[in-house]
Amino acid sequence: MSETPITVEPDSAPTVRFADFGLSPEILRALSDQGYVHPTPIQAEAIPVVLQGRDVMGAAQTGTGKTAGFSLPIIQLLLAHASPSMSPARHPVRALILTPTRELAVQVAENVKAYARHTPLRSTVVFGGMDMKPQTVILRNGVEIVIATPGRLLDHVEQKNVSLGQVQILVMDEADRMLDMGFLPDLQRIINMLPKQRQNLMFSATFSTEIKKLANSFLTNPVTIEVARSNATADKVTQVVYKVDEDAKRDVVEHLIRQRNLKQVIVFSNTKIGASRLARHLEQAGINAVAIHGDKTQQERMAALDSFKKGEIEVLVATDVAARGLDITDLPCVINFDLPYNAEDYVHRIGRTGRAGASGDALSVYSDKDERLLADIEKLIKQTVTRGTLEGFAPRSARPSRDAAPERRARREPEGAGRSSSERPAGRSSGPMPRREKVDPWFLKPYEPAAAPEPVKAATPSSSSIKPAKQKLAALLGGIPK
């Protein structure tokens, strides 16, 4: 299968405007409402190709505008089928956008809704962790554009809440993650439900060789559009790593936040329990922080993200559920509390800052055991990350030395308990005395034998105690034998 590669320089000057693509006045009006005039490099290359009906494999750095690169031409293509009718039959699903995470699905849905606000097209988002009933009502009323995570979409299909028989365009956003996270069986099921004749679009920040092989199985002669080098990081993001002891990593993160006076920062952790512990540590240190991860409910995660975007929360401690697709305006810094196990996730994590040409800082802390992970990252991005030094850092929660243990134990012991070794009974160890329970004095009395019991006299039967002889059985049955 042949491919048509298109490579775009990321710093190329915007010579075209959105109006040059032939987009409808309704779409241009929505773009104008948001202050967009010139497209980003990937938008400038992808929009005309998608409008031609070609399959596309788009690779661009996070924050370069991939979402508008596919959503704008989709809205334009679907306007031919737009209907003001209230009948659900006039609003079948014609475009399906799949995302790996709930947060990214919400982000894409917000963009699609903003771009289509002046058109009759309907759109909705469906994802797990929420009640299905509100989603079911919207789907049954008819929508042209559905943004979904694979699992929840299959739930609605099985309950016959949505039909995919008229889908014309399939989009996989963060496509490498979709296939790499084990979604392949669900994706195959969804693809088998779609019409054979359709347009397929794949957009992501990274495309490995293995992912390209899988993508080629259902893309037809795709146009490959790459902005900058594959797996590259943004040029305006300053990357620094700090080597510290494993036990001091939480204190280092706290030190960096205070030293740089960061009021809005995302800190990434590899584990859910690690994220929760770090957020609790920062809260105890007086820093307004909250953790989001898979164990949080969808309402909790969305509330935390909204508070973070509004500036009500200074630090958002997150696992990689928040590493893809989140667009935080003017985020100055991200911190890697843990280096990611997958080097490609590093590109996505630090892509949260330095978006749309802005500058930003990407700080990472690591210990001896993470040397291999750092080497994998540097091999992927083809550059050496600057090693930094911590000025004026002193671990706040470092464990006390062994010399301080006897002193701490002496403060806990009651008066008179600290006897010297010569005062202790022989045979006792020099360790701490075991805790003694209170003893009832009754158990310390000497043994006293009980008095001998008096002999019991045999009782003579009295006349009143003699019971009459039992009657014969025949008398009980109604007759006495003669």
C-alpha positions in Angstrom: 0.0 0.0 0.0 1.5 3.3 -1.0 1.6 6.4 1.1 2.0 10.1 0.3 4.2 11.7 2.9 3.9 15.4 3.6 6.5 17.0 5.9 5.8 20.4 7.3 8.2 22.7 9.1 6.8 23.6 12.5 8.0 27.2 12.4 6.7 28.0 8.9 5.0 31.3 8.7 1.2 31.2 8.4 0.6 32.2 4.8 -3.0 31.0 4.6 -6.2 31.8 6.5 -9.1 29.6 7.4 -11.2 31.5 4.9 -8.9 30.1 2.1 -10.1 26.5 2.7 -13.6 27.2 1.5 -15.2 26.6 4.9 -18.8 27.6 5.4 -19.6 31.0 6.9 -21.0 29.3 10.0 -17.7 27.6 10.7 -15.7 30.8 10.0 -18.0 32.7 12.3 -17.3 30.2 15.1 -13.6 30.4 14.5 -13.8 34.2 14.6 -15.6 34.0 17.9 -12.6 32.3 19.3 -10.1 34.6 17.7 -8.7 32.1 15.2 -7.6 33.4 11.8 -4.5 31.5 10.7 -4.2 27.7 10.9 -1.4 25.8 12.6 1.0 23.9 10.2 -0.8 20.5 10.7 -4.2 22.2 10.2 -3.0 23.9 7.0 -1.9 20.5 5.6 -4.7 18.3 7.0 -7.8 20.3 6.3 -7.5 20.3 2.5 -6.7 16.6 2.4 -9.6 15.6 4.6 -12.0 17.8 2.6 -10.9 15.7 -0.5 -12.1 12.6 1.3 -8.6 11.0 1.6 -7.5 8.8 4.5 -5.0 10.6 6.7 -2.3 9.6 9.2 -1.3 12.8 11.0 1.7 13.0 13.3 2.2 16.2 15.1 3.5 17.4 18.5 1.0 17.7 21.3 -0.4 21.2 21.3 -0.2 21.9 17.6 -4.0 21.8 17.0 -4.6 18.2 15.8 -8.3 18.4 17.0 -9.2 21.3 14.7 -7.2 19.6 12.0 -9.9 16.9 11.7 -13.0 18.4 13.3 -13.2 21.5 11.0 -13.3 19.5 7.8 -15.7 16.9 9.3 -18.2 19.6 10.1 -17.8 21.0 6.6 -18.4 17.6 5.0 -21.4 16.9 7.2 -23.1 20.2 6.5 -24.5 18.7 3.3 -26.6 16.3 5.5 -27.5 18.9 8.2 -31.2 19.1 9.0 -33.3 21.3 11.3 -35.8 18.5 11.7 -36.5 17.3 15.2 -36.9 13.7 14.1 -34.1 11.4 15.3 -34.2 9.6 11.9 -32.9 12.8 10.3 -29.8 12.9 12.6 -28.0 9.5 12.3 -24.4 9.1 13.4 -22.2 10.1 10.4 -18.9 10.8 12.2 -17.4 8.7 15.0 -14.4 10.0 16.9 -12.7 7.6 19.3 -10.3 8.6 22.1 -8.4 6.5 24.6 -9.4 8.5 27.7 -12.5 10.2 29.1 -10.6 13.5 29.6 -9.5 13.6 26.0 -13.1 12.8 24.9 -14.5 15.7 26.8 -11.8 18.0 25.4 -12.5 17.0 21.8 -16.3 17.3 22.4 -15.9 20.8 23.7 -13.9 21.8 20.6 -16.4 20.2 18.2 -19.3 21.8 19.9 -17.6 25.2 19.7 -16.8 24.9 16.0 -20.4 23.7 15.1 -22.3 26.1 17.3 -23.8 28.0 14.4 -24.8 24.9 12.4 -27.7 22.5 12.8 -25.3 19.6 13.4 -25.6 17.8 16.7 -22.7 16.3 18.7 -22.3 14.4 22.0 -19.7 12.6 24.0 -20.1 9.2 25.7 -17.6 7.7 28.2 -17.6 5.4 31.2 -17.8 6.3 34.8 -21.1 8.1 34.3 -24.7 7.1 34.4 -25.8 5.8 30.9 -29.3 7.2 31.1 -28.5 10.9 30.2 -26.3 9.6 27.4 -29.0 7.3 26.1 -31.5 10.1 25.9 -29.2 12.2 23.7 -28.2 9.3 21.5 -31.8 8.3 20.8 -32.8 11.8 19.9 -30.2 11.7 17.1 -26.7 13.1 16.7 -24.4 13.4 13.7 -21.1 13.4 15.6 -20.3 11.1 18.4 -17.1 11.4 20.5 -16.6 8.2 22.6 -14.3 5.9 24.4 -14.5 2.4 23.0 -15.9 0.5 26.0 -18.8 2.8 26.7 -19.6 3.0 22.9 -19.9 -0.8 22.8 -22.2 -0.7 25.8 -24.6 1.7 24.0 -24.4 -0.4 20.8 -25.3 -3.6 22.7 -28.3 -1.9 24.3 -29.3 -0.6 20.8 -29.1 3.0 21.9 -27.0 4.0 18.8 -26.6 2.6 15.3 -23.3 2.9 13.4 -24.6 1.7 10.1 -24.4 5.2 8.5 -21.0 6.3 9.7 -19.1 8.0 6.9 -16.0 9.2 8.8 -14.0 7.3 11.5 -11.4 9.3 13.6 -8.9 7.8 16.0 -7.4 10.5 18.1 -4.2 9.6 19.9 -4.2 6.5 17.7 -1.0 5.0 18.9 -2.4 5.0 22.5 -5.7 3.5 21.3 -3.9 0.5 19.8 -1.1 0.3 22.4 -3.3 0.3 25.5 -5.0 -3.0 24.6 -8.0 -1.4 22.8 -7.4 -3.4 19.7 -10.2 -6.0 20.3 -12.7 -3.3 21.0 -11.6 -1.3 18.0 -11.9 -4.3 15.7 -15.5 -4.9 17.0 -16.4 -1.3 16.3 -14.7 -1.3 12.9 -16.7 -4.4 11.9 -19.9 -2.5 12.7 -19.1 0.3 10.3 -19.8 0.5 6.6 -16.9 -0.7 4.4 -16.9 2.6 2.4 -15.8 5.3 4.8 -13.0 7.8 5.4 -10.5 6.9 8.1 -8.4 9.5 10.0 -5.6 8.8 12.5 -4.0 11.6 14.5 -1.4 11.4 17.2 1.8 12.9 18.6 3.8 9.7 18.0 3.7 6.8 15.5 5.9 3.8 16.2 6.7 1.3 13.4 4.4 -1.3 15.0 1.6 1.2 15.2 2.0 2.0 11.6 1.7 -1.6 10.6 -1.5 -2.0 12.5 -2.9 1.2 11.1 -2.2 0.2 7.6 -4.6 -2.7 8.0 -7.6 -0.5 7.7 -6.3 2.7 6.2 -6.6 3.0 2.4 -3.7 4.7 0.6 -3.4 7.3 3.5 -1.7 10.6 3.2 1.0 10.8 6.0 1.4 14.3 7.4 4.2 14.9 9.8 4.9 18.2 11.5 8.5 18.4 12.8 10.4 15.2 13.6 8.5 12.2 14.7 8.6 11.8 18.6 10.0 15.3 18.9 9.5 17.7 21.8 8.5 21.3 21.5 11.5 23.5 21.0 10.4 26.2 23.4 10.1 23.7 26.3 13.1 23.8 28.6 13.8 20.3 29.9 15.8 19.7 33.1 16.3 16.5 35.2 17.4 16.3 38.8 19.0 13.2 40.3 18.0 12.6 43.9 17.5 9.9 46.4 14.2 7.9 46.0 13.1 8.9 49.5 13.6 12.6 48.9 11.6 12.9 45.6 8.4 14.3 47.3 10.5 16.9 49.1 12.2 17.8 45.8 8.9 18.4 44.1 7.8 20.6 47.0 11.1 22.5 46.8 10.8 23.1 43.0 7.2 24.4 43.4 8.2 26.8 46.1 11.5 27.9 44.6 9.9 28.7 41.2 6.8 30.1 42.8 4.6 27.9 40.6 0.9 28.6 40.8 -0.3 26.2 38.1 1.6 23.0 37.5 0.8 19.4 36.6 2.9 16.7 38.4 2.9 13.2 36.8 3.1 10.0 38.7 3.3 6.4 37.4 0.9 5.0 40.0 -2.4 5.9 41.5 -1.2 5.4 45.1 1.9 7.5 44.3 -0.2 10.3 43.0 -2.5 10.2 46.1 0.5 10.2 48.5 2.2 13.1 46.8 -0.9 15.2 46.8 -1.4 14.5 50.5 2.3 15.4 51.1 1.9 18.7 49.3 -1.4 19.5 51.1 0.3 18.9 54.5 3.1 21.3 53.3 0.5 24.0 52.7 0.3 23.7 48.9 -3.1 23.5 47.4 -3.0 20.2 45.5 -5.3 17.4 44.3 -4.8 14.1 42.6 -6.7 12.6 39.7 -6.4 9.0 38.6 -8.5 6.0 37.6 -9.8 5.3 41.1 -11.5 8.8 41.2 -15.0 9.1 40.0 -15.7 10.9 36.8 -17.4 13.7 38.7 -14.3 14.1 41.0 -11.9 14.2 38.0 -13.9 16.7 36.1 -14.4 18.9 39.1 -10.6 18.8 39.8 -9.8 19.7 36.2 -12.3 22.6 36.2 -10.8 24.0 39.5 -7.3 23.6 38.1 -8.2 25.5 34.9 -9.8 28.3 36.9 -6.7 28.6 39.1 -8.4 27.4 42.3 -5.9 24.5 42.6 -2.2 25.1 42.2 -0.9 21.6 41.7 -2.7 18.8 39.8 -1.1 15.4 40.5 -2.0 13.0 37.8 -1.4 9.6 36.3 -1.2 9.3 32.6 -5.0 9.5 32.2 -4.4 13.3 32.0 -1.4 13.1 29.8 -3.2 13.1 26.5 -5.1 15.9 24.8 -5.7 18.2 27.8 -5.3 21.8 26.7 -4.5 24.1 29.7 -4.0 27.7 28.6 -0.6 29.1 29.4 0.5 26.2 31.6 4.0 27.3 32.7 5.4 24.0 33.9 5.0 20.3 34.2 7.0 18.0 36.6 7.6 14.3 36.3 7.6 12.9 39.8 8.2 9.5 38.1 9.9 9.0 34.7 7.4 7.2 32.5 7.9 3.5 31.7 7.1 4.2 28.1 9.4 6.8 26.7 6.7 8.1 24.3 4.6 9.1 27.3 7.3 11.6 28.2 6.6 13.5 24.9 2.9 13.6 25.7 3.5 14.6 29.3 5.7 17.6 28.6 3.5 18.6 25.7 1.1 20.0 28.3 3.3 23.0 28.5 4.7 25.2 25.7 1.5 24.8 23.7 0.7 27.0 20.6 4.2 28.4 20.4 4.4 29.5 24.1 7.4 28.7 26.3 7.4 26.4 29.3 9.5 24.2 31.6 9.5 20.4 31.9 11.2 19.3 35.1 11.8 15.7 36.1 13.2 14.0 39.2 14.8 10.5 39.1 16.9 8.2 41.2 19.5 5.6 40.4 16.9 3.0 39.5 15.5 5.3 36.8 18.8 5.6 34.8 17.5 3.2 32.1 14.2 5.1 31.7 16.1 8.3 31.2 18.3 6.7 28.6 15.3 5.5 26.7 13.8 9.0 26.7 16.9 10.6 25.4 17.2 8.0 22.7 13.7 8.6 21.6 13.9 12.4 21.5 17.4 12.4 20.1 18.8 14.8 22.6 20.5 14.9 26.0 18.3 16.4 28.8 20.1 19.0 30.9 21.1 17.8 34.4 20.2 20.4 37.0 21.3 21.1 40.6 19.1 21.8 43.5 20.1 25.1 45.2 19.4 25.3 48.9 17.5 22.0 49.1 17.2 20.3 52.4 14.8 17.3 52.7 12.0 18.2 55.1 10.7 14.7 55.7 14.1 12.9 55.8 14.1 10.0 58.2 15.9 10.7 61.5 19.3 9.0 62.0 19.8 6.0 64.3 21.6 8.2 66.9 18.4 10.1 67.4 16.4 7.0 68.3 17.5 6.5 71.9 16.9 10.2 72.6 13.4 9.9 71.1 12.7 6.8 73.1 13.9 8.4 76.4 11.3 11.2 75.9 8.6 8.6 75.6 9.6 6.5 78.7 7.9 7.4 82.0 9.9 8.7 85.0 11.9 5.9 86.6 11.7 3.6 83.6 15.2 4.4 82.3 17.2 2.2 84.6 20.8 1.3 84.0 21.9 -2.1 82.9 23.2 -2.9 86.5 19.7 -2.3 87.9 18.0 -4.6 85.6 17.4 -8.2 86.6 20.0 -10.8 85.5 19.2 -12.6 82.3 17.3 -9.7 80.8 18.4 -8.2 77.5 19.4 -4.6 77.2 16.5 -3.8 74.8 13.4 -1.9 75.8 11.3 -3.3 78.6 8.1 -5.0 77.5 4.9 -3.3 78.4 3.3 -4.8 81.6 -0.4 -5.1 82.0 -2.1 -4.4 85.3 -2.6 -7.5 87.5 -5.6 -8.1 89.8 -4.3 -8.6 93.4 -6.8 -11.5 93.9 -4.6 -13.7 91.6 -1.6 -13.1 93.8 -3.1 -14.6 97.0 -1.6 -17.9 98.3 -3.5 -21.1 97.8 -6.0 -21.9 100.5 -7.6 -25.4 100.5 -11.4 -25.5 100.6 -13.2 -26.9 103.8 -14.4 -30.5 103.6 -18.0 -30.8 102.7 -20.5 -32.1 105.4 -21.9 -35.6 104.8 -25.4 -35.6 103.3 -28.0 -37.6 105.2 -30.3 -39.9 103.3 -33.8 -38.5 103.1 -36.7 -40.7 104.3 -39.6 -40.7 102.1 -42.7 -39.1 103.6 -46.3 -40.1 102.9 -46.9 -36.9 101.0 -44.1 -37.6 98.7 -45.2 -41.0 97.7 -46.8 -40.8 94.2 -49.8 -42.9 93.4 -49.3 -45.9 91.1 -49.8 -45.2 87.4 -53.1 -46.4 85.9 -52.9 -49.1 83.4 -52.8 -48.2 79.7 -56.4 -49.6 79.1 -57.8 -47.0 81.5 -56.3 -44.3 79.4 -57.8 -45.7 76.2 -61.4 -45.7 77.6 -61.8 -49.0 79.5 -60.6 -51.2 82.3 -60.1 -54.9 81.8 -62.4 -57.1 83.9 
